[in-house]
Amino acid sequence: MCELNERLSSQTSKLYPGEAKVQVEGRESKAMTDQIMTASKERLRSRMGALSRPDLKAVEDAILVQFGIRR
């Protein structure tokens, strides 16, 4: 499992190549890798959820697509 601090959306009907469909706390969400931002740990107030290994791989794949990197 991976701690989740990415940008998420509950609008999952349309999925672009730089996005990944994930489950967070039992709800389907979309990780939007085109909106990744940095934040210090001190600014994070609470943990949103965790990703399973398959969902984490989907997010990693979407990040690679977003940056034009091949595995």
Steps between C-alpha positions, in 0.01 A plus 500: 500500500612854429398820674286711270571871460425540128219705347180296474164542333180302542416567132620169355282469190771639270859389547792662317839328453659708777233393750445178695184352647560400864306388808532722810313402815273278288408779257603519137711807429726633228862596571585796279873486437492823301427680829776359722642752744743491788407568860701473817399229746434771757222646283316168468235483770354156442551195286242458226548128449735243355549340159527130432801382300297470174358852546847635579632344178214663306595840646869440423411408141289817466790711635735344245252579221462857628878553487551306178721235660503140379559210742 
